[in-house]
Amino acid sequence: DIVLNRAMSDALNKEFKVLGPVAFATMLLVAILLLGSAWGTVAIVLMLAAVILSALGFAGWAGIKFYGESAAAFFVLMAVAVAHSVHIIEAVLSAMRQGMDRNQATARALKLNVWPVFLTSLTTAIGFLSLNFSDMPPFRIMGNIVAFGAMCAFVYSVTLLPAFLSIVPIRGRAGRVGKIGIFDHLGRFVVSRHMTLLWSSGVLIVVMVAGISRIELQENWLELLDESYEFRRSTDFISENFTGLETLEYSLDSGREGGVTDVNYLNSVDSFAEWFREQPEVAHVFAISDVIKRLNKNLNADDPDQYSIPDNSDLAAQYLLLYEFSLPMGRDLNNLINIGRSETRMTVVLSSLTTKEKIELDDRAQSWLRENAPGLESRASGVAIVGAHSIQRNIEKMLIGTVTAMAVVSLLLVFVFRSVRLGLISLIPNFVPAAMAIGLWGYLVGDVGVAASVVTAIAFGIIVDDTIHFMTKYMGARKDGQSPAESVQSAFSSVGKALLATSAVFALGLLVFGASGMTNNQDLGLLVGITVIFALLADLLFLPPLLMILDGIKKEDRGNSLAGGKDN
């Protein structure tokens, strides 16, 4: 454990020193390319510094201890801060291109975005707070830090950022009169082909989600670091050339005090040990029966045929007493036999196994005990099996946490949009992408660690931002009397570029984790990064057709009702 903790600490330092600057530079580069404003880039850097320093200060005052997986919190906060900044800066630049001065443009951008930015910060905080349902401290810490940082990002987005933009000589590049942007073209394409997009997207979603059936949870603490670390190379060498590094411990009860020398009990223990030795996952087994058999052989002129349990319980007791007397001063059998001599310990040394394989091996052991030695039934103990079961329980709790976050955000969106229909519609592009990403992982990889249990919660906290911005612009256009098709085009024109920018920032910033030496961070970054890409596609190609169909049906129903009323 000490060696692993040191290795994880070294890995954490490497993440901050290497991947931190890379992620920061990647997000900044994307923002520069998409915004095309030097002062806008400076504003983003200012926001990043304010949010990250606030989160670090919160962690310091709260006395939070960081773990390897917790480092992801700051990468996520970078993306959140950049996303908020991009929405407001792009709105300022857009207003200035329309002829407004700097102060007017800043005021207009703030008026248009303060509510969506608040909602995205709140829903991000809710999504990440659901990580508190996890049994794993690293994920709880990450959730709390991101939740606090997300709300700080909102505060700075409506105070520090507008103040900065109003005093610097930021300029919006003048656009050509009558020029139609790429998102105007995309909006027209989506509107004209909305039925085709809806059905084709639906088929693709079904196919991708089906890949979840191929997913297997395969967590192995010996493989938490990749081969670039000495710890991993050393543990692999030991597992391949010597005994394993993990054990299952069994406390086998004889049923009475002093019963550990009963020959029937010893024969049962010996049979159980021999069964384990036949299992391919086992490297070594040590039990009290091994000591008794070796003593019986030694006291019979080292006859190999006498390497067995004696026929007499009294003789076995004498062997054990003789063995204890022969031990060096200060040593005893308390690590093998309890004080009342009613139970003995059996140690099973494992090869490098995943959590699923450990649980399956113990389940097979329990089946053997029930059939062959009912009196010895004992569940495995030790760090290996406890860790395996804790990961399974963590998945169950995270499912509860994700559902809870989903319910809270659903109620929030229904309240905000003042429509149950639109509130529920907005949830589809927030949960389908995570399922698609896990399904794709199932097709391409198949195995995933504990990162999968928190992917939905983390992804939901991130991708709900774009959906809220799109839905807010859509609802604003509908309130102005535009049709569903016109409202979709309006949303594409006003927020399409910002959605692309924020999604690119999120995705590329998280995909940097693919180069991480920590496998959990690696899987988490890749899975969430892929989810963000799918979410952008869902927001641009699936949500608009869905809104046009369902919102159009509602309008038709209302029109039919009015017509019916007039006829009556």
C-alpha positions as CSV (number, residue, x, y, z in Angstrom):
1,D,0.0,0.0,0.0
2,I,2.8,2.4,0.8
3,V,4.5,1.8,-2.5
4,L,1.2,2.2,-4.4
5,N,0.4,5.4,-2.6
6,R,3.8,6.8,-3.5
7,A,3.4,5.7,-7.1
8,M,0.0,7.4,-7.2
9,S,1.4,10.5,-5.7
10,D,4.1,10.6,-8.3
11,A,1.5,10.1,-11.0
12,L,-0.6,13.0,-9.6
13,N,2.4,15.3,-9.7
14,K,3.0,14.3,-13.3
15,E,-0.6,14.9,-14.2
16,F,-0.4,18.5,-12.9
17,K,3.0,19.3,-14.4
18,V,2.5,17.8,-17.8
19,L,-1.1,17.3,-18.7
20,G,-2.3,20.5,-16.9
21,P,-0.4,22.8,-19.2
22,V,-1.3,20.7,-22.2
23,A,-5.0,20.8,-21.4
24,F,-4.8,24.5,-20.7
25,A,-3.0,25.3,-23.9
26,T,-5.4,23.1,-25.9
27,M,-8.5,24.9,-24.5
28,L,-6.9,28.3,-25.0
29,L,-5.9,27.5,-28.6
30,V,-9.4,26.3,-29.5
31,A,-10.9,29.5,-28.0
32,I,-8.4,31.7,-29.9
33,L,-9.2,30.0,-33.2
34,L,-13.0,30.1,-32.8
35,L,-13.2,33.6,-31.2
36,G,-10.5,35.3,-33.2
37,S,-10.0,38.0,-30.5
38,A,-6.8,38.6,-28.6
39,W,-8.6,40.5,-25.8
40,G,-11.2,37.8,-25.7
41,T,-8.4,35.3,-25.1
42,V,-6.9,37.5,-22.3
43,A,-10.4,37.6,-20.7
44,I,-10.6,33.8,-20.8
45,V,-7.2,33.5,-19.1
46,L,-8.4,35.9,-16.4
47,M,-11.5,33.8,-15.9
48,L,-9.5,30.6,-15.7
49,A,-7.2,32.1,-13.1
50,A,-10.1,33.3,-11.0
51,V,-12.0,30.1,-11.0
52,I,-9.1,27.7,-10.4
53,L,-7.7,29.9,-7.6
54,S,-11.1,30.0,-6.0
55,A,-11.5,26.3,-6.2
56,L,-8.0,25.7,-4.7
57,G,-8.8,28.2,-1.9
58,F,-12.0,26.3,-1.2
59,A,-10.1,23.0,-1.1
60,G,-7.5,24.6,1.3
61,W,-10.0,26.1,3.7
62,A,-12.0,22.9,3.7
63,G,-8.9,20.8,4.4
64,I,-9.5,18.6,1.4
65,K,-7.0,15.9,0.7
66,F,-6.4,15.3,-3.0
67,Y,-6.3,11.9,-4.7
68,G,-5.2,10.9,-8.2
69,E,-8.7,11.0,-9.6
70,S,-9.5,14.3,-7.9
71,A,-7.1,16.1,-10.2
72,A,-9.7,15.8,-13.0
73,A,-11.7,18.5,-11.1
74,F,-9.4,21.3,-12.2
75,F,-9.4,20.1,-15.8
76,V,-13.2,20.1,-15.8
77,L,-13.3,23.6,-14.2
78,M,-11.0,24.9,-16.9
79,A,-13.5,23.7,-19.4
80,V,-16.5,25.2,-17.5
81,A,-14.8,28.6,-17.2
82,V,-13.8,28.7,-20.9
83,A,-17.4,27.6,-21.9
84,H,-19.0,30.4,-19.9
85,S,-16.5,32.9,-21.2
86,V,-17.0,31.9,-24.8
87,H,-20.8,32.3,-24.7
88,I,-20.5,35.8,-23.3
89,I,-17.5,37.0,-25.4
90,E,-19.1,35.6,-28.6
91,A,-22.3,37.5,-27.7
92,V,-20.3,40.7,-27.2
93,L,-18.4,40.3,-30.5
94,S,-21.7,39.5,-32.3
95,A,-23.3,42.6,-30.9
96,M,-20.3,44.8,-31.9
97,R,-20.5,43.4,-35.4
98,Q,-24.0,44.7,-35.6
99,G,-22.8,48.2,-34.8
100,M,-23.1,48.5,-31.0
101,D,-20.3,50.1,-29.0
102,R,-18.3,48.1,-26.4
103,N,-20.5,49.0,-23.4
104,Q,-23.8,48.4,-25.2
105,A,-22.6,45.1,-26.6
106,T,-21.4,44.0,-23.1
107,A,-24.7,44.9,-21.6
108,R,-26.7,43.1,-24.3
109,A,-24.5,40.0,-24.0
110,L,-25.0,39.9,-20.3
111,K,-28.8,40.4,-20.6
112,L,-29.0,37.5,-23.1
113,N,-26.7,35.1,-21.2
114,V,-27.1,35.7,-17.5
115,W,-30.0,33.3,-17.2
116,P,-28.6,30.5,-19.3
117,V,-25.1,30.8,-17.7
118,F,-26.8,30.7,-14.2
119,L,-28.8,27.6,-15.2
120,T,-25.7,25.8,-16.7
121,S,-23.7,26.6,-13.6
122,L,-26.5,25.3,-11.4
123,T,-27.1,22.1,-13.4
124,T,-23.4,21.5,-13.6
125,A,-23.2,21.8,-9.8
126,I,-26.1,19.5,-9.4
127,G,-24.6,16.9,-11.7
128,F,-21.3,16.9,-9.9
129,L,-22.8,16.9,-6.5
130,S,-24.4,13.6,-7.3
131,L,-20.8,12.2,-7.1
132,N,-21.3,12.4,-3.3
133,F,-23.4,9.2,-3.7
134,S,-20.1,7.4,-4.5
135,D,-18.3,5.5,-1.8
136,M,-15.0,6.6,-3.3
137,P,-13.5,9.7,-1.7
138,P,-11.6,10.9,-4.9
139,F,-14.9,11.2,-6.8
140,R,-16.7,12.9,-3.9
141,I,-13.9,15.4,-3.6
142,M,-14.0,16.0,-7.4
143,G,-17.7,16.5,-7.3
144,N,-17.6,19.1,-4.5
145,I,-14.7,21.1,-6.0
146,V,-16.4,21.2,-9.4
147,A,-19.7,22.2,-7.9
148,F,-18.2,25.1,-6.0
149,G,-16.0,26.1,-8.9
150,A,-19.0,26.1,-11.3
151,M,-20.9,28.5,-9.1
152,C,-17.8,30.7,-8.9
153,A,-17.6,30.6,-12.7
154,F,-21.1,32.0,-12.8
155,V,-20.3,34.8,-10.4
156,Y,-17.2,35.8,-12.3
157,S,-19.0,35.5,-15.6
158,V,-21.5,38.2,-14.6
159,T,-19.2,40.4,-12.7
160,L,-15.5,40.1,-13.5
161,L,-15.8,39.2,-17.1
162,P,-18.2,42.0,-18.2
163,A,-16.2,44.5,-16.2
164,F,-13.0,43.5,-18.0
165,L,-14.7,43.5,-21.4
166,S,-16.1,46.9,-20.9
167,I,-12.7,48.5,-20.3
168,V,-10.4,46.8,-22.8
169,P,-10.3,47.8,-26.5
170,I,-12.0,44.6,-27.7
171,R,-13.2,44.7,-31.3
172,G,-15.6,42.5,-33.3
173,R,-14.5,41.7,-36.8
174,A,-16.9,43.3,-39.3
175,G,-18.9,40.7,-41.2
176,R,-19.8,41.1,-44.9
177,V,-23.4,42.4,-45.4
178,G,-25.7,39.6,-46.4
179,K,-23.2,36.9,-45.6
180,I,-24.7,33.6,-44.5
181,G,-22.7,31.8,-41.9
182,I,-22.0,28.1,-41.7
183,F,-24.5,27.6,-38.9
184,D,-27.2,29.4,-40.9
185,H,-26.6,26.8,-43.6
186,L,-26.6,24.0,-41.0
187,G,-29.9,25.3,-39.5
188,R,-31.6,25.3,-42.9
189,F,-30.3,21.8,-43.7
190,V,-31.6,20.5,-40.3
191,V,-35.0,22.1,-40.9
192,S,-35.3,20.8,-44.4
193,R,-34.2,17.3,-43.5
194,H,-35.6,17.1,-40.0
195,M,-37.5,13.8,-40.5
196,T,-34.6,12.1,-42.1
197,L,-32.3,13.3,-39.4
198,L,-34.7,12.2,-36.7
199,W,-35.1,8.6,-37.9
200,S,-31.5,8.1,-38.9
201,S,-30.3,9.5,-35.5
202,G,-32.8,7.2,-33.7
203,V,-31.4,4.2,-35.5
204,L,-27.8,5.2,-34.8
205,I,-28.7,5.7,-31.1
206,V,-30.2,2.3,-30.8
207,V,-27.2,0.6,-32.5
208,M,-24.7,2.5,-30.3
209,V,-26.6,2.0,-27.1
210,A,-26.7,-1.8,-27.8
211,G,-23.0,-1.9,-27.3
212,I,-23.5,-1.4,-23.5
213,S,-24.3,-5.2,-23.4
214,R,-20.6,-5.8,-24.3
215,I,-19.3,-3.8,-21.4
216,E,-17.6,-5.6,-18.5
217,L,-16.4,-3.9,-15.4
218,Q,-12.7,-4.9,-15.1
219,E,-10.9,-3.0,-12.3
220,N,-7.5,-4.1,-11.2
221,W,-5.5,-2.0,-8.7
222,L,-2.3,-3.4,-10.0
223,E,-3.1,-1.8,-13.3
224,L,-4.2,1.6,-12.1
225,L,-0.9,2.9,-13.6
226,D,0.3,2.2,-17.1
227,E,3.7,0.6,-18.0
228,S,5.4,4.0,-18.0
229,Y,5.7,3.7,-14.2
230,E,8.2,1.5,-12.4
231,F,5.5,0.4,-10.0
232,R,3.4,-1.2,-12.8
233,R,6.5,-2.8,-14.4
234,S,7.6,-4.3,-11.1
235,T,4.2,-5.7,-10.1
236,D,3.8,-7.2,-13.6
237,F,7.2,-8.9,-13.3
238,I,6.3,-10.3,-9.8
239,S,2.9,-11.5,-11.0
240,E,4.4,-13.2,-14.1
241,N,7.5,-14.7,-12.5
242,F,6.8,-15.1,-8.8
243,T,3.6,-15.3,-6.6
244,G,0.8,-12.8,-6.8
245,L,0.4,-9.6,-4.8
246,E,-3.2,-10.0,-3.7
247,T,-4.7,-12.5,-1.3
248,L,-8.1,-13.8,-0.3
249,E,-8.3,-14.7,3.4
250,Y,-10.6,-17.4,4.8
251,S,-11.4,-18.0,8.5
252,L,-12.5,-21.6,8.6
253,D,-14.5,-22.6,11.7
254,S,-14.2,-26.1,13.2
255,G,-17.4,-25.6,15.2
256,R,-15.9,-26.0,18.7
257,E,-13.0,-24.9,20.8
258,G,-9.9,-27.0,20.3
259,G,-11.4,-28.4,17.1
260,V,-8.7,-27.3,14.7
261,T,-6.8,-30.6,15.3
262,D,-9.8,-32.8,14.5
263,V,-8.9,-34.9,11.5
264,N,-12.2,-34.5,9.8
265,Y,-11.8,-30.8,10.0
266,L,-8.2,-31.0,8.8
267,N,-9.2,-33.2,5.9
268,S,-12.0,-30.7,4.9
269,V,-9.5,-27.8,5.1
270,D,-7.0,-29.8,3.0
271,S,-9.6,-30.6,0.4
272,F,-10.6,-26.9,0.2
273,A,-7.0,-25.9,-0.2
274,E,-6.4,-28.5,-2.9
275,W,-9.5,-27.2,-4.8
276,F,-8.1,-23.7,-4.7
277,R,-4.7,-25.0,-6.0
278,E,-6.5,-26.4,-9.1
279,Q,-7.9,-23.0,-10.0
280,P,-6.0,-21.2,-12.8
281,E,-6.4,-17.8,-11.0
282,V,-4.5,-19.0,-7.9
283,A,-0.7,-18.7,-7.5
284,H,-0.3,-20.2,-4.0
285,V,-2.3,-21.5,-1.0
286,F,-1.3,-21.8,2.6
287,A,-3.4,-23.6,5.3
288,I,-3.0,-25.3,8.6
289,S,-3.4,-28.7,6.9
290,D,-0.1,-28.0,5.1
291,V,1.7,-27.7,8.4
292,I,0.2,-30.9,9.8
293,K,1.0,-32.9,6.6
294,R,4.6,-31.7,6.6
295,L,5.0,-32.6,10.3
296,N,3.5,-36.1,9.6
297,K,6.1,-36.6,6.8
298,N,9.0,-35.3,8.9
299,L,8.2,-37.5,11.9
300,N,8.0,-40.5,9.7
301,A,11.5,-40.4,8.3
302,D,10.6,-37.9,5.6
303,D,8.6,-40.6,3.8
304,P,6.8,-38.9,0.9
305,D,3.9,-41.3,1.2
306,Q,3.3,-39.9,4.7
307,Y,2.7,-36.4,3.4
308,S,-1.0,-36.6,4.6
309,I,-3.3,-35.8,7.5
310,P,-2.8,-38.4,10.3
311,D,-5.7,-40.7,11.1
312,N,-5.8,-39.8,14.8
313,S,-6.9,-36.4,16.1
314,D,-4.8,-36.8,19.3
315,L,-1.7,-37.4,17.1
316,A,-2.5,-34.2,15.1
317,A,-2.8,-32.3,18.3
318,Q,0.6,-33.6,19.5
319,Y,2.2,-32.7,16.2
320,L,0.9,-29.1,16.5
321,L,2.1,-28.8,20.1
322,L,5.5,-30.1,19.1
323,Y,5.6,-27.6,16.3
324,E,4.7,-24.7,18.6
325,F,7.5,-25.7,21.0
326,S,10.0,-25.7,18.2
327,L,9.2,-22.1,17.1
328,P,11.8,-19.4,17.8
329,M,11.3,-17.3,20.9
330,G,8.7,-14.6,20.3
331,R,6.9,-16.5,17.5
332,D,3.6,-18.3,17.8
333,L,0.7,-19.5,15.7
334,N,-1.7,-16.7,16.5
335,N,-1.5,-15.5,12.8
336,L,-2.8,-18.9,11.8
337,I,-5.0,-20.1,14.6
338,N,-7.3,-18.1,16.9
339,I,-7.0,-18.1,20.7
340,G,-9.8,-20.6,21.3
341,R,-8.3,-22.9,18.6
342,S,-11.7,-23.1,17.0
343,E,-10.8,-21.4,13.7
344,T,-7.8,-21.4,11.3
345,R,-6.8,-19.0,8.6
346,M,-6.3,-20.0,5.0
347,T,-4.5,-17.6,2.6
348,V,-5.0,-17.8,-1.1
349,V,-2.5,-15.8,-3.2
350,L,-4.0,-14.6,-6.4
351,S,-2.6,-13.8,-9.8
352,S,-3.3,-10.4,-11.3
353,L,-7.2,-10.4,-11.3
354,T,-9.9,-7.9,-12.0
355,T,-12.6,-7.2,-9.5
356,K,-15.1,-9.3,-11.4
357,E,-12.8,-12.3,-11.5
358,K,-12.1,-12.0,-7.7
359,I,-15.8,-12.0,-6.9
360,E,-16.4,-14.9,-9.3
361,L,-13.6,-17.0,-7.7
362,D,-15.0,-16.4,-4.2
363,D,-18.5,-17.3,-5.5
364,R,-17.1,-20.6,-6.8
365,A,-15.4,-21.2,-3.5
366,Q,-18.7,-20.7,-1.6
367,S,-20.4,-23.2,-4.0
368,W,-17.7,-25.8,-3.3
369,L,-18.0,-25.3,0.5
370,R,-21.8,-25.7,0.4
371,E,-21.5,-28.9,-1.5
372,N,-18.4,-30.5,0.2
373,A,-17.9,-28.9,3.6
374,P,-21.0,-27.1,4.8
375,G,-19.6,-26.5,8.3
376,L,-16.7,-24.5,6.9
377,E,-18.7,-21.9,5.0
378,S,-16.9,-18.5,5.2
379,R,-16.8,-15.5,2.9
380,A,-13.4,-14.3,1.8
381,S,-11.9,-11.3,3.5
382,G,-9.0,-9.0,2.8
383,V,-8.3,-5.9,0.8
384,A,-8.7,-7.6,-2.5
385,I,-12.2,-8.8,-2.1
386,V,-13.4,-5.8,0.0
387,G,-12.2,-3.5,-2.8
388,A,-13.9,-5.7,-5.4
389,H,-17.3,-5.5,-3.6
390,S,-16.9,-1.8,-2.8
391,I,-16.6,-1.1,-6.5
392,Q,-19.7,-3.0,-7.3
393,R,-21.6,-1.2,-4.5
394,N,-20.2,2.1,-5.8
395,I,-21.8,1.5,-9.2
396,E,-25.2,0.9,-7.5
397,K,-24.9,4.1,-5.5
398,M,-23.8,6.1,-8.5
399,L,-26.8,4.9,-10.4
400,I,-29.0,6.2,-7.6
401,G,-27.0,9.5,-7.6
402,T,-27.4,9.9,-11.3
403,V,-31.1,9.2,-11.2
404,T,-31.4,11.7,-8.4
405,A,-29.5,14.4,-10.3
406,M,-31.7,13.6,-13.4
407,A,-34.9,14.1,-11.4
408,V,-33.7,17.4,-9.8
409,V,-32.6,18.8,-13.1
410,S,-35.8,17.6,-14.8
411,L,-37.9,19.5,-12.3
412,L,-35.6,22.5,-12.7
413,L,-35.9,22.6,-16.5
414,V,-39.7,22.0,-16.4
415,F,-39.9,25.0,-14.0
416,V,-37.6,27.1,-16.2
417,F,-39.2,26.3,-19.5
418,R,-42.7,26.3,-17.9
419,S,-43.4,23.2,-20.0
420,V,-43.3,19.5,-19.0
421,R,-43.0,18.6,-22.6
422,L,-40.0,20.8,-23.3
423,G,-38.4,20.0,-20.0
424,L,-38.5,16.3,-20.7
425,I,-37.4,16.8,-24.4
426,S,-34.3,18.7,-23.2
427,L,-33.2,15.7,-21.1
428,I,-32.9,13.3,-24.1
429,P,-29.8,14.9,-25.6
430,N,-28.2,15.0,-22.1
431,F,-28.4,11.2,-21.3
432,V,-28.4,9.6,-24.7
433,P,-24.8,10.7,-25.5
434,A,-23.4,9.1,-22.3
435,A,-25.2,5.8,-23.2
436,M,-23.8,6.0,-26.8
437,A,-20.3,6.7,-25.6
438,I,-20.4,3.7,-23.2
439,G,-21.9,1.6,-26.0
440,L,-19.1,2.6,-28.4
441,W,-16.6,1.7,-25.7
442,G,-18.2,-1.6,-25.5
443,Y,-17.8,-2.3,-29.2
444,L,-14.2,-1.0,-29.4
445,V,-12.7,-1.9,-26.0
446,G,-15.2,-4.0,-23.9
447,D,-13.5,-3.6,-20.5
448,V,-13.8,-0.5,-18.4
449,G,-12.8,0.4,-14.8
450,V,-14.6,2.2,-12.1
451,A,-14.6,5.3,-14.3
452,A,-17.7,4.0,-16.0
453,S,-19.7,4.4,-12.8
454,V,-19.3,8.1,-12.7
455,V,-19.2,8.9,-16.5
456,T,-23.0,9.6,-16.7
457,A,-23.0,11.9,-13.7
458,I,-19.9,13.9,-14.9
459,A,-21.0,14.0,-18.5
460,F,-24.5,15.2,-17.5
461,G,-23.0,18.0,-15.5
462,I,-21.1,19.1,-18.5
463,I,-23.2,18.6,-21.6
464,V,-26.5,20.0,-20.1
465,D,-24.9,23.4,-20.6
466,D,-25.2,23.3,-24.4
467,T,-28.7,22.0,-24.3
468,I,-29.8,24.8,-22.0
469,H,-28.3,27.5,-24.2
470,F,-29.9,26.0,-27.3
471,M,-33.3,25.6,-25.6
472,T,-33.2,29.1,-24.2
473,K,-32.6,30.6,-27.6
474,Y,-35.3,28.4,-29.1
475,M,-37.8,29.3,-26.4
476,G,-37.0,33.0,-26.9
477,A,-37.8,32.8,-30.6
478,R,-41.0,30.9,-29.9
479,K,-42.1,33.6,-27.5
480,D,-41.5,36.2,-30.2
481,G,-44.1,34.3,-32.4
482,Q,-41.8,32.4,-34.6
483,S,-42.7,28.9,-35.8
484,P,-40.8,25.8,-34.6
485,A,-38.7,25.7,-37.8
486,E,-37.9,29.5,-37.6
487,S,-37.1,29.1,-34.0
488,V,-34.6,26.3,-34.7
489,Q,-32.9,28.4,-37.4
490,S,-32.8,31.4,-35.0
491,A,-31.1,29.2,-32.3
492,F,-28.6,27.9,-34.8
493,S,-27.7,31.5,-35.9
494,S,-27.4,32.9,-32.4
495,V,-25.8,30.1,-30.4
496,G,-24.4,27.6,-32.9
497,K,-20.8,28.9,-33.0
498,A,-20.7,29.1,-29.2
499,L,-21.9,25.5,-28.9
500,L,-19.2,24.4,-31.2
501,A,-16.6,26.4,-29.3
502,T,-17.6,25.1,-25.8
503,S,-18.0,21.5,-27.0
504,A,-14.6,21.6,-28.7
505,V,-13.0,23.1,-25.5
506,F,-14.7,20.4,-23.3
507,A,-13.9,17.5,-25.7
508,L,-10.3,18.3,-26.5
509,G,-9.5,19.3,-22.9
510,L,-10.8,16.0,-21.6
511,L,-9.4,13.9,-24.4
512,V,-5.9,15.1,-23.2
513,F,-6.5,12.5,-20.4
514,G,-5.9,9.9,-23.1
515,A,-2.2,10.5,-22.5
516,S,-2.6,10.1,-18.7
517,G,-0.5,7.4,-17.0
518,M,-3.4,6.7,-14.6
519,T,-5.8,4.3,-16.2
520,N,-8.9,5.6,-14.4
521,N,-8.2,9.2,-15.5
522,Q,-7.4,7.8,-19.0
523,D,-10.7,6.0,-19.3
524,L,-12.7,8.9,-17.7
525,G,-11.2,11.5,-20.0
526,L,-11.8,9.5,-23.1
527,L,-15.3,8.4,-22.2
528,V,-16.4,11.9,-21.2
529,G,-14.7,13.5,-24.2
530,I,-16.5,11.1,-26.6
531,T,-19.7,11.8,-24.7
532,V,-19.3,15.6,-25.3
533,I,-18.8,15.0,-29.0
534,F,-21.9,12.9,-29.2
535,A,-23.8,15.5,-27.1
536,L,-22.8,18.2,-29.6
537,L,-24.1,16.1,-32.5
538,A,-27.3,15.4,-30.5
539,D,-27.9,19.1,-29.8
540,L,-27.3,20.1,-33.5
541,L,-28.8,17.1,-35.4
542,F,-31.3,15.3,-33.1
543,L,-32.7,17.9,-30.6
544,P,-33.9,20.4,-33.3
545,P,-35.9,17.8,-35.3
546,L,-37.3,16.5,-32.1
547,L,-38.4,20.0,-31.1
548,M,-39.9,20.6,-34.5
549,I,-42.0,17.4,-34.4
550,L,-43.2,17.4,-30.8
551,D,-43.6,21.2,-30.6
552,G,-45.4,21.1,-34.0
553,I,-47.8,18.4,-32.8
554,K,-48.6,20.5,-29.7
555,K,-49.4,23.4,-32.0
556,E,-51.6,21.3,-34.3
557,D,-53.4,19.9,-31.3
558,R,-54.1,23.4,-30.0
559,G,-55.2,24.5,-33.5
560,N,-57.6,21.5,-33.8
561,S,-59.1,22.3,-30.4
562,L,-59.7,25.9,-31.4
563,A,-61.2,24.9,-34.7
564,G,-63.5,22.4,-32.9
565,G,-64.6,25.1,-30.5
566,K,-65.5,27.4,-33.4
567,D,-67.5,24.6,-35.1
568,N,-69.4,23.9,-31.9
